Amino acid sequence: MSAISTLSSFLQNITLVQNSQNQIANLTYQVDTGLKSQDLAGYGTQANQLLNLQSGQTTEKNYVSNNTEIGTFLTAYDTTLGQISSDATKLVAALDAFTVTDPNAVSNLQALVKGLQVDVGATLNTQVGGRFLYSGTRYGTQPVGDLTAASQQLAAPVPNPAGVPPTTTFTAVTSPSVPTYDNQAAQINVVPPAVQTAAQIQLGTQSYQTQNAEIATNQQMTYGISSNDPAFQNLISALQNAAGAVGTTGATQAQFLQNASDQVQAALTAIQGLQNATGTAQTLVSNANTVHNQTLATLQSQITTITQVDPATVATELSQAQNQLEGSYKVVSSVLNETLLNYLK
């Protein structure tokens, strides 16, 4: 009976040792990481709450990431629209200053127009994050061809009769056809447009398409500007008309200049509208991310309340557990010694 009692005592103390070792391991993890548990099981009834909070955190982080990317595109639109507006303003000044009595007027206008054509084309072909900013949803397609090419020159216009208002500006897109300066004009445009194939219609539609994004739960936003927007059609046509004025004289030259003036003014007004819309979109995205970041801070605070430990409390508990383990070792050692002595007797 004595041997059975000793064995029972020994096993009980071994269990105490194992429990103390497990407790010390868990407390050591808490000291090292500041977290209560290595897995969800350690959070008991709060495990589901923790899962929900972490899921919400992931959702908010995704919104912030996506909105930050959209913000990058919107900033690029804002910057490039500013450049294009500046180019249009330079053309306005040159047209206002043009006079047939100035022997240098033609050469000055020619040099300016060519430089502006190069700059506008390069700006509309801007790439951000590996995609063309003004290509619609044809992300990998450079949207604008060489604006200085001979193929972009205009036929001489018929002068408007006196008192007849000009009708040279572009105000709306009425079909999936694209202007001649579009790099895929030869692939898309057919005459008449009614015989376009489904593939051509789709490609033409993509050239104008904008992007939709969910910037917050139940909050959608549309963004994106096409190189074929009427604002740019007007500006590029204005440059083409200004270029046409260089090689002509008299009434034809005057009509070229009048067309250019009408179109560049229409372009400036439309570009201002695009800038305003871009600014509004930037505000929406910024405000949405402010809310997302505030929500993330709240979620993190709630997660911290569940998962974090008090270092001072854990250190005290660890010290107590170590002392308890030391005592258990002494008891086990005593039992083993007593058992050995009984065996030797």
N, C-alpha and C positions, 0 to 999 in steps of 0.2 A: 504493500500500500504506500509505503514511504517513497519508493521508486516512481510509482505512478504520479504521486503528488508532486514530486520534484520535476518530472517531465512536463506536467501540465503547467507548472510555474515557469519553466524554461520557455515553452512555446508561447505563453502569454507575453513574456518579456521580449521574445524575438519579434512578435507582432508589433509591440510598442516601438521597438527599434525601427522596423520597416516603416511604420506610420510616421515616425519622427523624421526619418530620412526623406520620405516623400514630401512632408511639410517643408523641410529645409530646402529641398530642391525647388519647390514652388515659390517660397519666399525669396530665395536667391534670384530666381527669374524676375520676380517683381522688383527687387532692388536694382537689378541690371537694366531692366527695360522700362520700369515705371508703370507696367501694365499688370492687371490683376490675373490674367490667365492667358495661356498659349492658345486656347481654342474656345469655341462658343460654349462648350459644356461647362466651362468654369464660371459662366455668368448666370447660370440657373434660369430663373423666370425672366430675367432681363435679356436673354439671348435673342428672342424675336424682336424686341424693341431695338436692340443693337443692329440687327440685320436690316430693319426698316430704315434706321438712321443712315447706315452705310450705303444703302441703295439710293436714298435721297441725295446723299453726298455725291455719289457717282453721277447721277442725273444732272445736278447743278454744275459739276465740273465739266461735263460734256457741253452744256449750254455755254459756259464761259469760254471753253476752247473754240467751239464753232463760231461764237460771236466775235471772238478776238480775230479769227481768220477773216470773217466778213468785214470787220473794222479795218483790216489791212487793205482789202480791196476798195473800200469806200474812201480811205485816205488817198489811195492811188488815183481814184476817180477825181477827187477834189483837187489834187495837185495837177493832174494832166489837164483837167478842164480849165484851170487857171492859166496854164501855158497856152492852150488853144484860144482862150479869150484874149490873151495878150497878143497872139498872132493876128487875130481878127481886128483888134484895135489898131495895130500897125498898118493893116491894109486900109482901114478907114482913113487914117491920117495921110497915107500915100495918095489915095484917090482924091481926098479933099485938096491936097497940095498940087495935084497934076494940072498942068497948063500947057497948051500947045505952043505957047510962046517961049517956053523954057527949052533950050536945045538939049539939056540933059534929062528932061522929064522922062522920055521913053526909056533910056538906058537905066535910069534909076529905078523906074517901076519894074522893068524886066528883071533886074538883079534882085529886087525885094521879093517879087512874086515867086521866083524860083527858090529862093531861100525859105520862104514861108511854106511852099509846097513840100519841100523836103522835111521841114520841121513838123508840119501838121501830119504828114504821112508817118513819120517816125513816132510821133506821140500816139496816134491811133493804133500803132502796132506795138504799144507798150506791153511787156510781159510782167506778170506778178505771180510768184509761186508756180512757175512753169506753165501758166496758161495766158493766152492773149486776153487782155482786159476788155477790149472792145469788139470781140469776135462773136458776141451773142453766146450761144451754147456750143459753138464750134471751137471748143477750148484750145485745140491744138493747131488751129488754122490761122495763119497770119491774115488779117482781114483786108488790109489795104495794099494795093499795088503801087507802082511808081507813078506819083502824081505829076511828074515832069515829063512823062513819056508822050511821044507824038500822038499816040492813040487817045490821049486825054484832051487834045485840042478841040475846040468847038468850031462849028461852021459859022460863017458870018451871020449875025442876026439881022432880021428885017426890022428896021427902025419903027418904033411905035408911032402911029399917027399922032398929031398934036392933040392933046387933051384926053388921050386914051391912057388909062393907068396901066403900068407894067404888070405883067402876070408871069414873072420869071421865078418867083420864089417857091420853095417846096414847103408844104404845110402838113402833109400826112402821108403815111405809107398805106397804099390801097391794095397791094398784092405782095406775094412772096418773091417778086422780082427784086433785083438789087441794082444799084447804080453801077455805071461802067467802071468806076474806080475800085469796086470790090474785087478781090483776088479770084473769086469764084464766079464772076459774072458770066463768063463763057460757058460754065457748066450749068448755071441756073436759068439764065434768061433765054426765052424763046419767043418767037413772034408767030401768031398772037399768043399771049400768056395762057389762053384757054387750053392750049395743047401741051402744057407742061406735064411731065410725068409725075407720078407720086413721089419719086425720089427727088426730083428737082423742087417740087413744092416743099418737101420736108427740109431740104437743105436751105432753101430760101427762107423758110420760117425760122429755122435755127439761127440764121444770120441776124435776126431781129430779136430773138427771145431773151427774156430776162430770167433771173433766178428767184425762186421762192425759198424762204427759210423760216423755220420756227425758232424765234429768238427767245421765247419763253412759253410756258404751257398756255395753249390757246391764244398765242400771239404770233401771227404770221407777218412776214415782211417781204416785199418784192424789191429787188435791187438789180443793178446792171444796166449798162448803156451800150447800144450798138453803134458801130462805126457808120452804119447806114441811117442813123437817126436824121430826121430832117434838118436839125441844126448843122450837122456836118455836111449834108448834101448841099445846103445853102452856101456854107463857107467854101467848100471845094469848088462849087460852080462859080462862086464869086472870084476865086483865084483863076479859074479857067477863063472867065470873061476878061479879067484884068490882063491876063497873058495875051488874049486875043486882041486887046486894044493896042498892044505894043506894035503889031505889024500892020495896022490899018490907019486910015485917016478919015477925016470928014464925018459924015453922018453915021457911018458904020462904027468908027472908033467911039463916037459919042454914045451910041447905043450899047456897045460893049461896056463902056465905063458906067453907064446908067444901070445896066443889069448887075454889074459887079457891086455897085453901091447899094442897090435894093437888097441883093442877096446877103451881103455881109451884115447889113443892119438887121435883117431877119435872123441871121445866124447868131448875132450877139444877144438878141432878145431870147432866143431859144436856149442858148448856152447858159444864160443867167438862170433860166428855169431849171435846167439840169443841175446847176450848182445848188440851187435852193433845195431841190429834191434830195440831192446827195447829203446836204447839211442836215435835213430832217431825218434821213435814214441814219446818219451818224449819231444823232441825238437819241434816237430810239434804241440803237444797239448799246450805246454807252449807258443809258438809263437801265436797260435790261440787265446789263452786267453788274451794275451797282447793286441791284436787287439780288442777283444771284450770289454775289460775293457776301452780301449781308446774311443771306440764308445759309451760305456755307459756314460762316462764322458761328451762327446759332447752332447748326447741326454739329459742328466740331465741339462746341461747348457741351452739348448734351452727350456726345460720344465720350468726351473726356470725363464727364461726371460718372459715367458707367464704367469705363475701362481703367482710369488712372487710380493709382494708390497714393497714400500719404507716405513719403519716404521715412519720416521719423517713426510712424507707427509700425511700418514693416520692419525697420531696423530693430525695434524693441521686440517684436514678435520673433524675429530671427534669432536674437540673442537668447530669448526664453526657450525656443525650440532646441537650440544647440545645447543649452544647459540640461534640458530634459533628456536629450539623446545621450549626453555624457552620463547622466544618472542611470539610464537604461543599460548602457554598456557595463556599468559597474555591477548592476544587479545580475546581468547575464553572466558576467565573469565570476561572480560569487557563486552562482548556481552551478556553473561548470566546475569550479574548484571543489565544491561540496560533493558533487557527483563523482568526481575523480577520487576523492578521499574515501568515499563509501565503496567505490570499486576496489581500491587497494586493500581495504580492510577485509 
